[in-house]
Amino acid sequence: MSPAEPGYRVLNPATGEVVETFATATDAEIQAAIAAAAAAYQTWRDVPIADRAPIVARVGELFAERADELAKIITTEMGKPLSQSRGEAEFAADIFRYFAAQGPALAADQEITTFSGGRAVVQRLPIGPLLGIMPWNYPYYQVARFAAPNLMLGNTILLKHAENCPRSALAIQQIMDDAGVPAGAYVNVFASHAQVADIIADPRIQGVSLTGSERAGAIIGELAGRNLKKAVLELGGSDPYVVLDAADVAGAAATAWATRMENTGQACNSNKRMIVADGIFDDFVAELTARAQGLMPGDPAADVEGTFAPLSSRAAAEGLALQVQDAVDKGATLHAGGVLEDGNAAYFSPAVLTGVTPDMRAYREELFGPVAVVYKVADDDEAVRLANDSPYGLGGAVFSDDPERAARVASRLEVGMSNVNIPAAEGAEMPFGGVKRSGFGRELGPLGMEEFVNKRLFFIAD
């Protein structure tokens, strides 16, 4: 392990206290895990998908049954407010249930028209053991959207979770075991960065899925390409959130604020750039400011109204503070918040920032925390130009009292997910993914079973 790697540990961001540490896997343990996944694949792939479905459904049931216990784990690990932690565990349950129910139809053979006689079918078959590299911000949801469709397909999984989420990683492994997922079909590994490279290079591994930062995506994408492995990369985002007009400005701002504060602003598809029409801009900003002012740091395990939770780590909070300070130093206006609390905890008060210009870090970089950046625009065309002036292209949303106007603008967004009059269309059935530097590939919905699959042509001549 390199000196930059902290190792697997639970560090409570609300206190700065290291609660528990875990040993990184030995090279022998990594090799045993790969061997187990490869061996399990030989039998799991031959289990009919209809028979795999009850096992995957049982995984979902256990996520729901253990939601309270699971919630407490990630609230301690990464600081998510307890009610949101429980909601995440329940969402993970929904994802496993969805793929258990819909998977057989989604993976069904597809007959295609031929012009030379015979019968042609496209089959959707598993490809083998896969590596999943998952992030800390949604420790259950992210695993669910990778694992559920691939277990249904008959692939097997090595799961390398974030170093600050070892307890949740082990809780997921326990659920898989208790649900009857065969030994080796899902294996948690506390791998180091060097070991991850070795896993990707191993010829038994057939693909890798990463959800993480742009930097991590570049590294994993390079490793996958070098080893000719399929990769899915779900990376950062700086989603535009366009408000063209609103009869109820306060209500529109309240929705925007609640969206931005979800998971303390630590969501890839959060509304990091609010683009607001000049006629309502001042009132919109004033409402955001009022909501930010007076918030106090609070214990995410208590989840008291009027408080905000910490970021995932002190380092994350310090990095966000530097991005905001850079903007202020170069002329942006900080209307509220933006205070990094003293001590070892990771509290950064929710902020409202306007006047951001292209020479500031906040214009191009992702602000992964509770900062509402608001831009003023004069018309729909300017809104579209600003929305698309980003290296990212994950999601976006457009709001208007005229739905047709909102739809016209939303159709011009250069993103993987475009929404009209809703912050984001979320559900197990809704495909998730982006374009540009937000990565490539899709998870969830019918497209979630289209990535790590052998779309084999099966042709029978007359």
C-alpha positions in Angstrom: 0.0 0.0 0.0 1.3 3.4 -0.9 1.7 6.1 1.8 -1.2 8.0 0.3 -3.6 5.2 1.0 -5.1 5.4 4.5 -6.3 1.8 4.7 -9.8 0.6 5.5 -11.2 2.3 8.6 -14.3 3.8 10.0 -13.6 7.5 10.7 -16.7 9.3 12.0 -16.8 12.6 10.1 -19.0 14.1 12.8 -16.3 13.7 15.4 -13.0 13.1 13.5 -12.6 9.9 15.6 -11.2 6.7 14.1 -13.7 4.1 15.4 -12.4 0.9 13.9 -9.7 -0.2 11.5 -9.5 -3.2 9.1 -6.6 -5.0 7.5 -6.1 -4.6 3.8 -6.2 -8.0 2.0 -3.0 -9.9 1.4 -2.1 -10.8 -2.2 -2.9 -14.4 -1.4 -6.4 -13.4 -0.2 -6.9 -11.4 -3.5 -5.9 -14.4 -5.5 -8.2 -16.6 -3.5 -11.1 -14.2 -4.1 -10.5 -14.1 -7.9 -10.3 -17.9 -7.9 -13.6 -18.2 -6.0 -15.3 -15.8 -8.4 -14.0 -17.7 -11.4 -15.1 -21.0 -10.0 -18.5 -19.8 -9.0 -19.1 -18.4 -12.5 -18.8 -21.9 -14.0 -21.9 -23.0 -12.1 -23.8 -19.7 -11.5 -24.0 -18.9 -15.2 -25.7 -22.2 -15.9 -28.5 -21.6 -13.3 -31.6 -20.6 -15.2 -32.3 -16.9 -14.8 -35.7 -17.7 -13.4 -34.0 -19.6 -10.6 -31.5 -16.8 -10.0 -34.4 -14.4 -9.6 -35.6 -15.6 -6.1 -32.1 -15.3 -4.7 -31.7 -11.7 -6.0 -35.2 -10.9 -4.7 -34.2 -12.2 -1.3 -31.2 -9.9 -1.3 -33.7 -7.0 -1.7 -35.9 -8.3 1.1 -32.9 -8.4 3.5 -31.9 -4.9 2.6 -35.5 -3.8 3.5 -35.6 -5.9 6.7 -32.3 -4.6 7.9 -32.7 -1.0 6.8 -32.5 0.4 10.4 -29.3 -1.4 11.1 -27.8 -0.6 7.7 -28.7 3.1 8.1 -26.8 3.4 11.4 -23.7 1.9 9.8 -23.3 4.5 7.0 -24.3 7.4 9.1 -21.3 6.6 11.3 -19.0 5.9 8.3 -19.7 8.8 6.0 -22.1 11.2 7.9 -25.3 10.8 6.0 -28.4 12.0 8.0 -30.0 8.9 9.5 -33.4 9.3 7.7 -31.5 9.5 4.3 -29.4 6.5 5.2 -32.5 4.4 5.8 -34.0 5.7 2.6 -30.9 4.6 0.7 -31.1 1.1 2.1 -34.7 0.9 1.1 -33.8 2.1 -2.4 -31.2 -0.6 -2.7 -33.9 -3.1 -1.8 -36.1 -1.7 -4.6 -33.2 -2.1 -7.1 -32.7 -5.8 -6.3 -36.4 -6.4 -6.5 -36.7 -4.6 -9.8 -34.0 -6.7 -11.5 -35.3 -9.9 -9.9 -38.8 -9.2 -11.4 -37.8 -7.6 -14.7 -34.5 -9.4 -15.4 -35.9 -12.5 -17.2 -37.7 -10.3 -19.7 -34.9 -7.8 -20.1 -32.4 -10.6 -20.8 -34.7 -12.6 -23.1 -33.6 -13.7 -26.5 -34.3 -11.2 -29.3 -35.3 -12.7 -32.6 -34.2 -10.6 -35.6 -35.4 -10.5 -39.2 -33.0 -12.3 -41.6 -32.9 -12.0 -45.4 -31.0 -15.2 -46.1 -33.3 -17.8 -44.6 -32.8 -19.5 -41.3 -33.5 -18.1 -37.8 -31.4 -15.5 -36.1 -31.5 -14.7 -32.4 -29.5 -12.3 -30.2 -28.9 -13.9 -26.9 -27.9 -12.0 -23.7 -25.3 -14.1 -21.9 -23.0 -13.5 -19.0 -19.3 -12.8 -19.6 -17.7 -13.8 -16.4 -16.2 -12.4 -13.1 -16.4 -8.6 -12.8 -14.7 -6.1 -10.6 -16.9 -3.3 -9.0 -15.1 -0.3 -7.5 -17.7 1.6 -5.5 -17.7 5.0 -3.7 -18.6 6.2 -0.2 -21.4 8.7 -1.0 -24.1 6.0 -1.5 -22.6 2.9 0.0 -25.6 0.6 -0.6 -27.3 2.2 -3.6 -24.2 2.2 -5.7 -23.4 -1.4 -5.0 -27.1 -2.4 -5.8 -27.2 -0.8 -9.2 -24.0 -2.7 -10.2 -24.6 -6.0 -8.5 -28.3 -6.6 -9.0 -28.4 -6.8 -12.9 -25.1 -8.7 -13.1 -26.1 -11.3 -10.6 -29.3 -11.8 -12.5 -27.3 -12.2 -15.8 -25.1 -14.9 -14.2 -21.9 -12.8 -13.9 -20.0 -13.1 -10.6 -18.6 -10.1 -8.7 -15.6 -8.9 -6.8 -16.5 -5.8 -4.9 -13.9 -3.3 -3.8 -15.7 -0.7 -1.7 -14.4 2.7 -0.5 -11.8 2.6 2.2 -14.0 4.5 4.6 -17.0 2.1 4.2 -15.7 -1.3 5.5 -18.6 -1.9 7.8 -21.2 -1.4 5.1 -19.1 -3.5 2.7 -19.2 -6.4 5.2 -22.9 -5.9 5.9 -23.6 -6.2 2.2 -21.5 -9.4 2.0 -23.5 -10.8 4.9 -26.8 -10.0 3.1 -25.5 -11.8 0.0 -24.5 -14.9 2.0 -27.8 -14.9 4.0 -29.8 -14.6 0.8 -28.3 -17.7 -0.7 -26.0 -16.1 -3.2 -23.5 -18.9 -3.9 -20.0 -18.7 -2.4 -17.8 -16.9 -4.7 -20.6 -15.3 -6.7 -20.2 -12.1 -4.7 -16.9 -11.5 -2.9 -16.0 -8.4 -0.9 -12.3 -7.5 -1.1 -10.4 -4.9 1.0 -8.0 -4.4 -1.9 -5.3 -1.7 -2.1 -4.9 0.5 -5.2 -2.0 -1.7 -6.4 -4.1 -4.8 -6.0 -6.9 -3.3 -8.0 -4.5 -2.9 -10.9 -3.6 -6.6 -10.5 -7.2 -7.7 -10.4 -8.0 -5.8 -13.6 -5.0 -7.3 -15.3 -6.0 -10.9 -14.3 -7.3 -12.7 -17.4 -10.1 -14.3 -15.3 -11.7 -10.8 -14.8 -13.8 -9.7 -17.7 -14.9 -6.2 -16.9 -14.7 -3.4 -14.4 -17.3 -0.8 -13.2 -16.3 2.3 -11.3 -18.3 5.0 -9.7 -16.0 7.7 -8.5 -14.1 10.8 -9.4 -12.9 11.9 -12.8 -9.3 11.3 -11.7 -10.2 7.7 -10.6 -12.1 7.1 -13.8 -9.1 8.1 -15.9 -6.9 5.7 -14.0 -9.3 2.8 -14.1 -10.2 3.5 -17.8 -6.6 3.3 -18.7 -6.1 0.1 -16.8 -9.1 -1.5 -18.4 -8.1 -0.4 -21.9 -4.6 -1.6 -21.5 -5.9 -5.0 -20.5 -8.7 -5.0 -23.1 -11.5 -5.2 -20.5 -15.0 -3.7 -20.8 -15.5 -0.7 -18.4 -18.4 1.3 -17.2 -17.4 4.7 -15.6 -19.9 6.8 -13.7 -17.9 9.9 -12.8 -18.5 13.4 -11.6 -21.1 15.9 -12.6 -21.9 19.6 -12.4 -25.5 19.4 -13.4 -27.4 22.5 -14.7 -30.7 23.2 -13.0 -32.4 25.8 -15.2 -35.4 27.9 -13.8 -36.9 29.8 -16.7 -39.8 31.3 -14.8 -41.9 30.6 -11.7 -45.1 32.0 -10.4 -44.0 30.7 -7.0 -40.4 31.8 -6.7 -40.1 30.8 -3.1 -41.4 27.3 -3.8 -39.1 26.9 -6.8 -36.1 28.0 -4.6 -37.2 25.6 -1.8 -37.2 22.7 -4.2 -33.8 23.7 -5.6 -32.3 24.0 -2.1 -33.7 20.7 -0.9 -32.2 19.0 -4.0 -28.8 20.6 -3.5 -28.7 19.7 0.2 -29.5 16.0 -0.3 -26.7 13.9 1.1 -25.0 17.2 2.2 -24.5 18.1 -1.5 -22.4 14.9 -2.1 -24.3 13.5 -5.1 -22.9 13.1 -8.6 -26.1 14.4 -10.2 -26.8 17.1 -7.7 -27.9 20.5 -9.1 -24.5 22.1 -8.7 -25.2 25.0 -11.2 -28.5 26.8 -10.8 -29.2 28.9 -13.9 -32.1 31.3 -13.2 -33.9 33.9 -15.3 -33.0 37.5 -14.5 -36.7 38.4 -13.7 -36.8 36.1 -10.7 -33.0 35.8 -9.9 -32.9 38.2 -6.9 -35.9 36.7 -5.2 -34.6 33.2 -5.9 -31.2 34.0 -4.3 -32.8 35.7 -1.4 -34.9 32.6 -0.6 -31.8 30.3 -0.9 -29.9 32.7 1.4 -32.7 32.7 4.0 -32.7 28.9 4.0 -28.9 28.7 4.4 -28.7 31.3 7.2 -29.2 30.0 10.7 -28.4 26.4 10.0 -26.3 24.8 12.7 -24.0 21.8 12.6 -25.7 18.7 14.0 -25.3 15.1 14.7 -26.4 13.2 11.6 -27.4 10.3 13.8 -29.9 12.6 15.6 -31.0 14.2 12.2 -32.6 17.2 13.8 -34.4 19.8 11.6 -32.5 23.0 11.2 -29.1 21.3 11.3 -26.6 20.2 8.7 -24.5 17.1 8.5 -20.7 16.9 8.0 -19.1 16.1 4.7 -17.6 12.6 4.4 -14.2 13.7 5.7 -12.2 16.6 7.0 -10.1 16.6 3.8 -13.3 16.9 1.7 -14.5 19.8 3.7 -11.1 21.6 3.5 -11.0 21.0 -0.3 -14.5 22.5 -0.7 -13.5 25.5 1.4 -10.6 26.2 -0.9 -12.8 26.1 -4.0 -15.2 28.6 -2.5 -12.5 30.8 -1.2 -10.9 30.9 -4.7 -14.3 32.2 -6.1 -14.6 34.8 -3.3 -11.0 36.0 -3.8 -11.7 36.5 -7.5 -14.9 38.5 -7.0 -17.8 36.1 -6.4 -20.4 36.9 -3.7 -20.9 34.6 -0.8 -24.4 35.3 0.5 -24.4 32.8 3.4 -22.5 29.9 4.8 -19.1 28.7 3.5 -17.6 28.4 7.0 -15.3 25.5 7.7 -15.8 24.6 11.4 -12.7 24.3 13.6 -11.4 21.0 14.9 -11.2 17.6 13.3 -14.8 17.1 12.2 -16.0 17.7 8.6 -18.6 20.4 9.0 -18.8 23.1 6.2 -21.8 25.4 6.5 -24.2 25.3 3.5 -23.4 28.2 1.2 -25.0 30.4 -1.5 -22.6 31.7 -4.1 -23.2 34.1 -7.1 -21.1 36.0 -9.5 -19.0 32.9 -10.5 -17.0 33.6 -13.7 -14.9 31.3 -15.9 -11.6 32.3 -14.3 -12.8 30.7 -11.0 -12.3 27.1 -10.0 -16.0 26.8 -9.2 -17.0 27.5 -12.8 -15.3 24.3 -14.2 -14.8 22.1 -11.2 -17.4 20.0 -9.4 -18.3 21.3 -6.0 -19.0 18.1 -4.1 -20.7 19.6 -1.0 -23.5 21.9 0.1 -22.8 25.0 -2.1 -25.6 26.5 -4.2 -23.9 28.3 -7.2 -26.5 30.5 -8.9 -26.1 32.1 -12.3 -28.3 34.8 -13.9 -29.4 34.6 -17.6 -31.4 36.8 -19.8 -33.1 34.3 -22.1 -33.5 30.6 -23.0 -30.6 30.6 -25.4 -28.2 32.0 -22.8 -29.4 29.4 -20.4 -28.6 26.6 -22.8 -25.2 28.0 -23.6 -24.3 28.2 -20.0 -25.8 24.8 -19.1 -23.7 23.2 -21.8 -20.5 25.1 -21.0 -19.1 22.4 -18.8 -16.7 19.5 -19.1 -19.4 17.3 -17.5 -22.6 15.9 -18.9 -24.3 13.8 -16.3 -27.8 15.1 -15.7 -29.8 18.3 -15.9 -33.2 19.8 -15.2 -35.3 22.6 -16.7 -38.3 24.2 -14.9 -41.0 26.5 -16.3 -44.7 27.1 -15.7 -44.9 26.4 -19.4 -44.1 22.7 -19.7 -43.6 22.9 -23.5 -41.0 25.7 -23.1 -39.2 23.7 -20.5 -39.2 20.6 -22.7 -37.7 22.6 -25.6 -34.9 23.8 -23.5 -34.3 20.4 -21.8 -34.0 18.8 -25.2 -30.9 20.9 -25.9 -29.0 19.8 -22.9 -25.8 17.9 -23.5 -26.3 15.3 -20.8 -27.1 11.7 -20.2 -30.3 12.4 -18.2 -32.5 15.4 -19.0 -35.5 16.2 -16.8 -38.5 18.5 -17.2 -40.1 20.1 -14.1 -38.5 17.6 -11.8 -35.0 17.7 -10.3 -34.3 14.1 -11.4 -36.4 11.1 -12.5 -35.1 8.5 -10.1 -36.1 4.9 -9.7 -34.8 1.4 -10.3 -36.3 1.5 -13.8 -34.6 4.8 -14.8 -31.3 4.4 -16.6 -28.4 6.4 -15.0 -25.3 7.7 -16.7 -23.7 10.6 -18.5 -21.6 11.9 -21.4 -18.4 13.9 -21.8 -16.2 13.7 -18.7 -19.0 12.3 -16.6 -18.1 8.9 -18.0 -19.8 6.2 -20.2 -22.1 3.3 -19.8 -25.4 3.1 -18.1 -26.8 1.5 -14.9 -30.3 0.8 -13.7 -33.4 0.2 -15.8 -33.4 -1.9 -19.0 -30.0 -0.5 -20.0 -28.5 -1.7 -16.7 -28.5 -5.3 -18.1 -26.9 -4.3 -21.4 -23.3 -3.5 -20.3 -21.6 -6.6 -19.1 -23.3 -9.0 -21.4 -22.4 -11.2 -24.4 -24.9 -10.2 -27.0 -24.3 -13.4 -29.0 -25.7 -14.0 -32.4 -27.2 -17.5 -32.5 -28.0 -18.4 -36.1 -29.7 -21.6 -37.2 -29.7 -22.3 -41.0 -32.6 -23.8 -42.8 
